Structures are given as structure tokens and as C-alpha cells.
Amino acid sequence: MHEPISTGPDDTRELVVFVGRSNVGKSSIIRALTGKRVRVGKHPGSTRKFLALDMGPVIFIDMPGFGYMAKQSRTKIEETKTAIVRSLEKLQERIVLGVLILDVSLFREIVERWERRGEIPIDVEFYAFLHEVARQVIVVANKIDKVRRRDRGDVLSYVAQRLTEAMPTKQLNLVVTSASKKHGISELREAIEACLDSEGVGIPRWPGIEVDQSD
């Protein structure tokens, strides 16, 4: 089993951080991308500490899920969210790319629920926050297989509209996936490579793919 690695002061490699609400398929996306056996909790919010995965020129960081967590009080949930924010702020000098994973099948429902309470939807809030701490941001609309084909265009348009409203000066970089079906994973790899290349960072060592690092 792959063991997490240290990101101590002697390691100055850039970071790609993966964040998202609990139970959006974040760890499954990372596992599909990297081939590494990332631990997946049995219950939403069961992962508490981040995992660091050595991808060669960069390190991938799987942050704990935020939002609803099974058997946890609202206070504990807020403490977890705050801890994630503070961790990312401490690491921001090294964060080259932030990847926000959404459950696209529930995005509208959750946004409207939060807005009825007079609160900023947490997915939207983290999208804006990632732009503060990361040089590049990708949004992954995961679980597209749970959306009826005839509704997918409208669902994705709603996601694009709400995120663009939150950060109108930023170009939305949206990739559609289904981690369970392995759909969209190659497109996500290409999007990650494009972002890293634009920042002068080497291509990750993807599983089963030989990369020439001699240039």
C-alpha cells in the first residue's frame, strides 16, 4: 500500500491540492488519476488528515473533506473547515494548482439550501478561496453519471454560472468526470498538465506513462 510522504521544510516542490466537500469522490478521483491506493473513508467526512502523494516534479495533496461529516457536531465541522483553510494558507507559497471536486449531481440543491439559510454556498466559497492561495484552479464536476443525459447541459451551465458570478475576473477551467466510471480522467490529466506547464512545472509521473524529463 502506498504510504503518505513528508512535506517538511527540506521539500520545496510545488503542490497540487485537491479539496472538496465530503463524499464528492475526491479520493476516488485521485486514485483514478495516480493509480495510488488512496484511503477512502466508510462515512462522509471520515478522513481527517491530509495525504501527500509523490508524483515526481510535484506533490499531490488530498485534503480532508469539508461540510457535512457523519456523527460530527456543527462546531466540529466548522473547526475542520477552519483547519483546512489555515493549512492551505500556510502552504500557499508552494501551491501551484488547486483542484476543487464537486458532486455535480447535487451542486444546485446544495447551493440553494445554503442560500435559503442566508449563507454563502460552501462550494462557491472554496472556489473563491482557492483563487487566493493557488496560482491556477481547476474545477472537477464529478458524478456526471448520476445526472440524466438530457439534463447535463443545464446542470453544467448552472455550475459555470454560479462559479463565474463568484469570480468574474477568472476564467473557469471546468472538467467533467465520473470517477466511478473512469470517464474524464484523461481529460483531467491533460488539464493538470496544461496548468503545470503554464507555470513552468514538470509533468507528474502518471501510472504506466513514461515521461521524458531530460529537457
PyRosetta script that sets phi, psi and omega in degrees:
from pyrosetta import init, pose_from_sequence

init()
pose = pose_from_sequence("MHEPISTGPDDTRELVVFVGRSNVGKSSIIRALTGKRVRVGKHPGSTRKFLALDMGPVIFIDMPGFGYMAKQSRTKIEETKTAIVRSLEKLQERIVLGVLILDVSLFREIVERWERRGEIPIDVEFYAFLHEVARQVIVVANKIDKVRRRDRGDVLSYVAQRLTEAMPTKQLNLVVTSASKKHGISELREAIEACLDSEGVGIPRWPGIEVDQSD")
pose.set_psi(1, 138.8)
pose.set_omega(1, -179.2)
pose.set_phi(2, -68.9)
pose.set_psi(2, 131.9)
pose.set_omega(2, 179.2)
pose.set_phi(3, -99.8)
pose.set_psi(3, 143.4)
pose.set_omega(3, 175.9)
pose.set_phi(4, -62.6)
pose.set_psi(4, 150.0)
pose.set_omega(4, -179.0)
pose.set_phi(5, -109.3)
pose.set_psi(5, 165.3)
pose.set_omega(5, -179.6)
pose.set_phi(6, -78.6)
pose.set_psi(6, 145.9)
pose.set_omega(6, 169.7)
pose.set_phi(7, -121.3)
pose.set_psi(7, 50.8)
pose.set_omega(7, -177.4)
pose.set_phi(8, -73.0)
pose.set_psi(8, -177.2)
pose.set_omega(8, -174.6)
pose.set_phi(9, -64.7)
pose.set_psi(9, -21.0)
pose.set_omega(9, -179.8)
pose.set_phi(10, -80.7)
pose.set_psi(10, -13.1)
pose.set_omega(10, -179.6)
pose.set_phi(11, -101.9)
pose.set_psi(11, 113.3)
pose.set_omega(11, -176.0)
pose.set_phi(12, -110.2)
pose.set_psi(12, 11.4)
pose.set_omega(12, 179.2)
pose.set_phi(13, -62.1)
pose.set_psi(13, 149.4)
pose.set_omega(13, 177.0)
pose.set_phi(14, -67.3)
pose.set_psi(14, 158.4)
pose.set_omega(14, -175.3)
pose.set_phi(15, -116.0)
pose.set_psi(15, 143.6)
pose.set_omega(15, 167.0)
pose.set_phi(16, -113.2)
pose.set_psi(16, 114.1)
pose.set_omega(16, -175.8)
pose.set_phi(17, -103.9)
pose.set_psi(17, 136.5)
pose.set_omega(17, 178.6)
pose.set_phi(18, -110.6)
pose.set_psi(18, 121.8)
pose.set_omega(18, -179.3)
pose.set_phi(19, -129.7)
pose.set_psi(19, 159.8)
pose.set_omega(19, 177.4)
pose.set_phi(20, 170.6)
pose.set_psi(20, 162.0)
pose.set_omega(20, 175.7)
pose.set_phi(21, -61.0)
pose.set_psi(21, 160.6)
pose.set_omega(21, 176.3)
pose.set_phi(22, -61.5)
pose.set_psi(22, 140.8)
pose.set_omega(22, 173.7)
pose.set_phi(23, 70.0)
pose.set_psi(23, 28.2)
pose.set_omega(23, 175.1)
pose.set_phi(24, -94.9)
pose.set_psi(24, -3.7)
pose.set_omega(24, -179.2)
pose.set_phi(25, 92.5)
pose.set_psi(25, 22.1)
pose.set_omega(25, -176.1)
pose.set_phi(26, -61.4)
pose.set_psi(26, -51.2)
pose.set_omega(26, -179.3)
pose.set_phi(27, -64.9)
pose.set_psi(27, -33.2)
pose.set_omega(27, 177.6)
pose.set_phi(28, -67.0)
pose.set_psi(28, -37.9)
pose.set_omega(28, 175.8)
pose.set_phi(29, -61.8)
pose.set_psi(29, -46.2)
pose.set_omega(29, -179.1)
pose.set_phi(30, -63.4)
pose.set_psi(30, -41.2)
pose.set_omega(30, 179.4)
pose.set_phi(31, -63.8)
pose.set_psi(31, -41.3)
pose.set_omega(31, 178.9)
pose.set_phi(32, -66.4)
pose.set_psi(32, -36.1)
pose.set_omega(32, 179.8)
pose.set_phi(33, -69.8)
pose.set_psi(33, -44.9)
pose.set_omega(33, -166.1)
pose.set_phi(34, -102.8)
pose.set_psi(34, -19.7)
pose.set_omega(34, -174.1)
pose.set_phi(35, 76.3)
pose.set_psi(35, 1.5)
pose.set_omega(35, -178.8)
pose.set_phi(36, -89.6)
pose.set_psi(36, 143.7)
pose.set_omega(36, -176.0)
pose.set_phi(37, -81.7)
pose.set_psi(37, 82.7)
pose.set_omega(37, 177.6)
pose.set_phi(38, -75.2)
pose.set_psi(38, 133.6)
pose.set_omega(38, -179.9)
pose.set_phi(39, -66.0)
pose.set_psi(39, 134.1)
pose.set_omega(39, 177.9)
pose.set_phi(40, -116.7)
pose.set_psi(40, 125.3)
pose.set_omega(40, -178.3)
pose.set_phi(41, -69.9)
pose.set_psi(41, 154.6)
pose.set_omega(41, 178.8)
pose.set_phi(42, -76.3)
pose.set_psi(42, -23.8)
pose.set_omega(42, -178.2)
pose.set_phi(43, -127.3)
pose.set_psi(43, 150.4)
pose.set_omega(43, 176.4)
pose.set_phi(44, -55.4)
pose.set_psi(44, 133.8)
pose.set_omega(44, 177.8)
pose.set_phi(45, 79.9)
pose.set_psi(45, 12.7)
pose.set_omega(45, -176.0)
pose.set_phi(46, -80.0)
pose.set_psi(46, -16.9)
pose.set_omega(46, 177.1)
pose.set_phi(47, -85.8)
pose.set_psi(47, 124.8)
pose.set_omega(47, -174.7)
pose.set_phi(48, -109.3)
pose.set_psi(48, -35.2)
pose.set_omega(48, -176.2)
pose.set_phi(49, -107.3)
pose.set_psi(49, 151.5)
pose.set_omega(49, 179.3)
pose.set_phi(50, -76.8)
pose.set_psi(50, 153.5)
pose.set_omega(50, 174.9)
pose.set_phi(51, -112.5)
pose.set_psi(51, 136.5)
pose.set_omega(51, 178.7)
pose.set_phi(52, -110.8)
pose.set_psi(52, 125.7)
pose.set_omega(52, -177.3)
pose.set_phi(53, -116.5)
pose.set_psi(53, 126.8)
pose.set_omega(53, -178.7)
pose.set_phi(54, -76.7)
pose.set_psi(54, 113.6)
pose.set_omega(54, 179.6)
pose.set_phi(55, -115.4)
pose.set_psi(55, 26.5)
pose.set_omega(55, 177.9)
pose.set_phi(56, 87.9)
pose.set_psi(56, -106.4)
pose.set_omega(56, -177.9)
pose.set_phi(57, -67.7)
pose.set_psi(57, -20.2)
pose.set_omega(57, -178.7)
pose.set_phi(58, -133.1)
pose.set_psi(58, 166.5)
pose.set_omega(58, 173.7)
pose.set_phi(59, -116.1)
pose.set_psi(59, 131.0)
pose.set_omega(59, 173.4)
pose.set_phi(60, -90.2)
pose.set_psi(60, 133.6)
pose.set_omega(60, 178.8)
pose.set_phi(61, -116.5)
pose.set_psi(61, 120.4)
pose.set_omega(61, 175.1)
pose.set_phi(62, -95.9)
pose.set_psi(62, 104.1)
pose.set_omega(62, -179.1)
pose.set_phi(63, -80.6)
pose.set_psi(63, 155.3)
pose.set_omega(63, 175.7)
pose.set_phi(64, -59.7)
pose.set_psi(64, 152.0)
pose.set_omega(64, 175.3)
pose.set_phi(65, -70.3)
pose.set_psi(65, 149.6)
pose.set_omega(65, 177.2)
pose.set_phi(66, -117.3)
pose.set_psi(66, 173.3)
pose.set_omega(66, -176.7)
pose.set_phi(67, 88.4)
pose.set_psi(67, -144.4)
pose.set_omega(67, -176.7)
pose.set_phi(68, -59.4)
pose.set_psi(68, 134.7)
pose.set_omega(68, 175.0)
pose.set_phi(69, -136.6)
pose.set_psi(69, 129.4)
pose.set_omega(69, -176.3)
pose.set_phi(70, -57.8)
pose.set_psi(70, 133.9)
pose.set_omega(70, 173.8)
pose.set_phi(71, 63.2)
pose.set_psi(71, 23.8)
pose.set_omega(71, 179.7)
pose.set_phi(72, -118.1)
pose.set_psi(72, 141.9)
pose.set_omega(72, 178.9)
pose.set_phi(73, -73.1)
pose.set_psi(73, 164.6)
pose.set_omega(73, 177.6)
pose.set_phi(74, -61.5)
pose.set_psi(74, -36.3)
pose.set_omega(74, 178.4)
pose.set_phi(75, -62.4)
pose.set_psi(75, -45.1)
pose.set_omega(75, 179.7)
pose.set_phi(76, -64.4)
pose.set_psi(76, -38.4)
pose.set_omega(76, 178.9)
pose.set_phi(77, -63.3)
pose.set_psi(77, -43.0)
pose.set_omega(77, 178.7)
pose.set_phi(78, -66.0)
pose.set_psi(78, -37.6)
pose.set_omega(78, 177.9)
pose.set_phi(79, -62.7)
pose.set_psi(79, -41.0)
pose.set_omega(79, 178.9)
pose.set_phi(80, -64.2)
pose.set_psi(80, -45.3)
pose.set_omega(80, 178.1)
pose.set_phi(81, -59.4)
pose.set_psi(81, -45.2)
pose.set_omega(81, 179.3)
pose.set_phi(82, -62.3)
pose.set_psi(82, -41.1)
pose.set_omega(82, 179.5)
pose.set_phi(83, -63.1)
pose.set_psi(83, -39.1)
pose.set_omega(83, 178.2)
pose.set_phi(84, -63.6)
pose.set_psi(84, -46.4)
pose.set_omega(84, -179.6)
pose.set_phi(85, -59.6)
pose.set_psi(85, -46.0)
pose.set_omega(85, -178.9)
pose.set_phi(86, -65.7)
pose.set_psi(86, -38.3)
pose.set_omega(86, 177.7)
pose.set_phi(87, -61.9)
pose.set_psi(87, -43.9)
pose.set_omega(87, -180.0)
pose.set_phi(88, -67.1)
pose.set_psi(88, -37.3)
pose.set_omega(88, 177.5)
pose.set_phi(89, -63.1)
pose.set_psi(89, -38.8)
pose.set_omega(89, 179.0)
pose.set_phi(90, -67.9)
pose.set_psi(90, -29.7)
pose.set_omega(90, -176.3)
pose.set_phi(91, -94.7)
pose.set_psi(91, -1.7)
pose.set_omega(91, -166.1)
pose.set_phi(92, -61.1)
pose.set_psi(92, -25.8)
pose.set_omega(92, 178.6)
pose.set_phi(93, -65.1)
pose.set_psi(93, -21.7)
pose.set_omega(93, -178.3)
pose.set_phi(94, -106.6)
pose.set_psi(94, -5.6)
pose.set_omega(94, -175.8)
pose.set_phi(95, -82.4)
pose.set_psi(95, 106.6)
pose.set_omega(95, 178.6)
pose.set_phi(96, -86.1)
pose.set_psi(96, -28.5)
pose.set_omega(96, -175.5)
pose.set_phi(97, -148.1)
pose.set_psi(97, 131.6)
pose.set_omega(97, 171.9)
pose.set_phi(98, -109.0)
pose.set_psi(98, 131.5)
pose.set_omega(98, -179.8)
pose.set_phi(99, -117.0)
pose.set_psi(99, 113.6)
pose.set_omega(99, 179.9)
pose.set_phi(100, -98.0)
pose.set_psi(100, 120.4)
pose.set_omega(100, 179.3)
pose.set_phi(101, -96.6)
pose.set_psi(101, 127.0)
pose.set_omega(101, 176.9)
pose.set_phi(102, -114.8)
pose.set_psi(102, 147.7)
pose.set_omega(102, 165.6)
pose.set_phi(103, -88.6)
pose.set_psi(103, 98.1)
pose.set_omega(103, -172.2)
pose.set_phi(104, -66.0)
pose.set_psi(104, -24.1)
pose.set_omega(104, -179.3)
pose.set_phi(105, -71.4)
pose.set_psi(105, -21.1)
pose.set_omega(105, -177.8)
pose.set_phi(106, -115.8)
pose.set_psi(106, -0.6)
pose.set_omega(106, -171.2)
pose.set_phi(107, -57.3)
pose.set_psi(107, -50.9)
pose.set_omega(107, -176.8)
pose.set_phi(108, -63.7)
pose.set_psi(108, -44.3)
pose.set_omega(108, 179.5)
pose.set_phi(109, -57.6)
pose.set_psi(109, -44.7)
pose.set_omega(109, -177.7)
pose.set_phi(110, -70.2)
pose.set_psi(110, -41.6)
pose.set_omega(110, 177.8)
pose.set_phi(111, -58.9)
pose.set_psi(111, -47.7)
pose.set_omega(111, -177.7)
pose.set_phi(112, -67.5)
pose.set_psi(112, -34.7)
pose.set_omega(112, 178.0)
pose.set_phi(113, -63.7)
pose.set_psi(113, -45.6)
pose.set_omega(113, -179.9)
pose.set_phi(114, -65.5)
pose.set_psi(114, -40.3)
pose.set_omega(114, -178.1)
pose.set_phi(115, -68.3)
pose.set_psi(115, -31.8)
pose.set_omega(115, 175.2)
pose.set_phi(116, -63.5)
pose.set_psi(116, -27.9)
pose.set_omega(116, 177.4)
pose.set_phi(117, -86.2)
pose.set_psi(117, 1.4)
pose.set_omega(117, -179.5)
pose.set_phi(118, 76.0)
pose.set_psi(118, 23.7)
pose.set_omega(118, -177.0)
pose.set_phi(119, -115.4)
pose.set_psi(119, 153.9)
pose.set_omega(119, 174.4)
pose.set_phi(120, -72.2)
pose.set_psi(120, 125.9)
pose.set_omega(120, 178.8)
pose.set_phi(121, -55.5)
pose.set_psi(121, 134.2)
pose.set_omega(121, -170.8)
pose.set_phi(122, -64.8)
pose.set_psi(122, -34.7)
pose.set_omega(122, 176.6)
pose.set_phi(123, -62.3)
pose.set_psi(123, -43.6)
pose.set_omega(123, -179.8)
pose.set_phi(124, -66.3)
pose.set_psi(124, -41.3)
pose.set_omega(124, 179.2)
pose.set_phi(125, -60.8)
pose.set_psi(125, -44.3)
pose.set_omega(125, -179.2)
pose.set_phi(126, -71.4)
pose.set_psi(126, -30.1)
pose.set_omega(126, 175.5)
pose.set_phi(127, -61.1)
pose.set_psi(127, -46.7)
pose.set_omega(127, 178.5)
pose.set_phi(128, -64.6)
pose.set_psi(128, -41.6)
pose.set_omega(128, -178.9)
pose.set_phi(129, -63.1)
pose.set_psi(129, -41.0)
pose.set_omega(129, 179.7)
pose.set_phi(130, -59.3)
pose.set_psi(130, -34.7)
pose.set_omega(130, 178.3)
pose.set_phi(131, -67.1)
pose.set_psi(131, -20.2)
pose.set_omega(131, 177.8)
pose.set_phi(132, -80.7)
pose.set_psi(132, -31.8)
pose.set_omega(132, -172.4)
pose.set_phi(133, -108.8)
pose.set_psi(133, -12.2)
pose.set_omega(133, -177.4)
pose.set_phi(134, -120.8)
pose.set_psi(134, 146.6)
pose.set_omega(134, 179.4)
pose.set_phi(135, -73.1)
pose.set_psi(135, -29.8)
pose.set_omega(135, 178.5)
pose.set_phi(136, -135.7)
pose.set_psi(136, 153.2)
pose.set_omega(136, 179.5)
pose.set_phi(137, -136.2)
pose.set_psi(137, 133.2)
pose.set_omega(137, 171.6)
pose.set_phi(138, -117.9)
pose.set_psi(138, 137.7)
pose.set_omega(138, 172.9)
pose.set_phi(139, -107.9)
pose.set_psi(139, 128.6)
pose.set_omega(139, 179.3)
pose.set_phi(140, -107.4)
pose.set_psi(140, 114.0)
pose.set_omega(140, 176.3)
pose.set_phi(141, -87.5)
pose.set_psi(141, 89.2)
pose.set_omega(141, -174.9)
pose.set_phi(142, -88.2)
pose.set_psi(142, 166.0)
pose.set_omega(142, 179.5)
pose.set_phi(143, 65.2)
pose.set_psi(143, 33.4)
pose.set_omega(143, 178.0)
pose.set_phi(144, -63.3)
pose.set_psi(144, -22.9)
pose.set_omega(144, 178.6)
pose.set_phi(145, -65.8)
pose.set_psi(145, -18.2)
pose.set_omega(145, 179.3)
pose.set_phi(146, -86.8)
pose.set_psi(146, -1.0)
pose.set_omega(146, 178.2)
pose.set_phi(147, -104.9)
pose.set_psi(147, 132.6)
pose.set_omega(147, 177.7)
pose.set_phi(148, -59.3)
pose.set_psi(148, 140.7)
pose.set_omega(148, -175.6)
pose.set_phi(149, -54.1)
pose.set_psi(149, -41.1)
pose.set_omega(149, -176.9)
pose.set_phi(150, -69.1)
pose.set_psi(150, -17.8)
pose.set_omega(150, -178.5)
pose.set_phi(151, -98.5)
pose.set_psi(151, -8.2)
pose.set_omega(151, -170.7)
pose.set_phi(152, -63.5)
pose.set_psi(152, -39.9)
pose.set_omega(152, 179.6)
pose.set_phi(153, -60.3)
pose.set_psi(153, -46.5)
pose.set_omega(153, -179.8)
pose.set_phi(154, -65.1)
pose.set_psi(154, -40.6)
pose.set_omega(154, -178.9)
pose.set_phi(155, -63.6)
pose.set_psi(155, -45.6)
pose.set_omega(155, -179.7)
pose.set_phi(156, -69.1)
pose.set_psi(156, -34.3)
pose.set_omega(156, 176.5)
pose.set_phi(157, -64.0)
pose.set_psi(157, -37.6)
pose.set_omega(157, 178.8)
pose.set_phi(158, -66.0)
pose.set_psi(158, -43.1)
pose.set_omega(158, 177.0)
pose.set_phi(159, -58.7)
pose.set_psi(159, -48.9)
pose.set_omega(159, -178.7)
pose.set_phi(160, -61.1)
pose.set_psi(160, -41.7)
pose.set_omega(160, -179.2)
pose.set_phi(161, -62.3)
pose.set_psi(161, -48.5)
pose.set_omega(161, -175.3)
pose.set_phi(162, -68.2)
pose.set_psi(162, -38.8)
pose.set_omega(162, -179.9)
pose.set_phi(163, -72.9)
pose.set_psi(163, -36.6)
pose.set_omega(163, 178.0)
pose.set_phi(164, -67.2)
pose.set_psi(164, -36.8)
pose.set_omega(164, 176.0)
pose.set_phi(165, -61.2)
pose.set_psi(165, -36.0)
pose.set_omega(165, -178.7)
pose.set_phi(166, -71.4)
pose.set_psi(166, -35.6)
pose.set_omega(166, -178.4)
pose.set_phi(167, -135.2)
pose.set_psi(167, 73.1)
pose.set_omega(167, -173.0)
pose.set_phi(168, -65.8)
pose.set_psi(168, -19.3)
pose.set_omega(168, -178.7)
pose.set_phi(169, -89.8)
pose.set_psi(169, -2.5)
pose.set_omega(169, -178.5)
pose.set_phi(170, -108.3)
pose.set_psi(170, 139.5)
pose.set_omega(170, 175.8)
pose.set_phi(171, -77.5)
pose.set_psi(171, 122.5)
pose.set_omega(171, -179.8)
pose.set_phi(172, -72.3)
pose.set_psi(172, 125.7)
pose.set_omega(172, 177.4)
pose.set_phi(173, -109.1)
pose.set_psi(173, 96.4)
pose.set_omega(173, -170.9)
pose.set_phi(174, -112.7)
pose.set_psi(174, 129.0)
pose.set_omega(174, 176.8)
pose.set_phi(175, -122.5)
pose.set_psi(175, 132.5)
pose.set_omega(175, -176.9)
pose.set_phi(176, -100.2)
pose.set_psi(176, 129.0)
pose.set_omega(176, -176.3)
pose.set_phi(177, -139.2)
pose.set_psi(177, 164.2)
pose.set_omega(177, 163.1)
pose.set_phi(178, -136.0)
pose.set_psi(178, 102.1)
pose.set_omega(178, -178.1)
pose.set_phi(179, -62.2)
pose.set_psi(179, -37.6)
pose.set_omega(179, -177.3)
pose.set_phi(180, -66.9)
pose.set_psi(180, -30.2)
pose.set_omega(180, -179.9)
pose.set_phi(181, -99.0)
pose.set_psi(181, -2.2)
pose.set_omega(181, -176.9)
pose.set_phi(182, 62.2)
pose.set_psi(182, 28.5)
pose.set_omega(182, 178.1)
pose.set_phi(183, -91.7)
pose.set_psi(183, 137.5)
pose.set_omega(183, 175.3)
pose.set_phi(184, 82.7)
pose.set_psi(184, 0.7)
pose.set_omega(184, -176.8)
pose.set_phi(185, -69.9)
pose.set_psi(185, -41.9)
pose.set_omega(185, 178.8)
pose.set_phi(186, -65.4)
pose.set_psi(186, -36.2)
pose.set_omega(186, 177.2)
pose.set_phi(187, -65.9)
pose.set_psi(187, -37.2)
pose.set_omega(187, 177.9)
pose.set_phi(188, -67.3)
pose.set_psi(188, -41.1)
pose.set_omega(188, 176.2)
pose.set_phi(189, -58.6)
pose.set_psi(189, -43.8)
pose.set_omega(189, -179.5)
pose.set_phi(190, -63.6)
pose.set_psi(190, -39.1)
pose.set_omega(190, 179.1)
pose.set_phi(191, -65.6)
pose.set_psi(191, -41.0)
pose.set_omega(191, 177.8)
pose.set_phi(192, -63.3)
pose.set_psi(192, -46.4)
pose.set_omega(192, 179.5)
pose.set_phi(193, -59.4)
pose.set_psi(193, -41.7)
pose.set_omega(193, -178.9)
pose.set_phi(194, -63.2)
pose.set_psi(194, -42.4)
pose.set_omega(194, 178.7)
pose.set_phi(195, -64.5)
pose.set_psi(195, -45.4)
pose.set_omega(195, -179.4)
pose.set_phi(196, -65.2)
pose.set_psi(196, -40.9)
pose.set_omega(196, 179.3)
pose.set_phi(197, -62.2)
pose.set_psi(197, -39.2)
pose.set_omega(197, -179.8)
pose.set_phi(198, -66.2)
pose.set_psi(198, -21.1)
pose.set_omega(198, 178.4)
pose.set_phi(199, -101.0)
pose.set_psi(199, 6.7)
pose.set_omega(199, 178.0)
pose.set_phi(200, 73.3)
pose.set_psi(200, 27.3)
pose.set_omega(200, -178.9)
pose.set_phi(201, -107.8)
pose.set_psi(201, 142.5)
pose.set_omega(201, -177.5)
pose.set_phi(202, -67.1)
pose.set_psi(202, 160.2)
pose.set_omega(202, -179.2)
pose.set_phi(203, -73.3)
pose.set_psi(203, 136.7)
pose.set_omega(203, 177.1)
pose.set_phi(204, -60.3)
pose.set_psi(204, 155.8)
pose.set_omega(204, 176.3)
pose.set_phi(205, -84.6)
pose.set_psi(205, 87.2)
pose.set_omega(205, -179.7)
pose.set_phi(206, -70.0)
pose.set_psi(206, 152.8)
pose.set_omega(206, -179.0)
pose.set_phi(207, -66.7)
pose.set_psi(207, 131.5)
pose.set_omega(207, 175.2)
pose.set_phi(208, 73.6)
pose.set_psi(208, 10.0)
pose.set_omega(208, -178.3)
pose.set_phi(209, -121.1)
pose.set_psi(209, 118.0)
pose.set_omega(209, 178.4)
pose.set_phi(210, -83.1)
pose.set_psi(210, 126.7)
pose.set_omega(210, -179.2)
pose.set_phi(211, -116.7)
pose.set_psi(211, 129.2)
pose.set_omega(211, 177.5)
pose.set_phi(212, -80.1)
pose.set_psi(212, 110.4)
pose.set_omega(212, -178.6)
pose.set_phi(213, -101.7)
pose.set_psi(213, 16.9)
pose.set_omega(213, -171.7)
pose.set_phi(214, -79.3)
pose.set_psi(214, -21.9)
pose.set_omega(214, -176.2)
pose.set_phi(215, -74.8)
pose.dump_pdb("model.pdb")
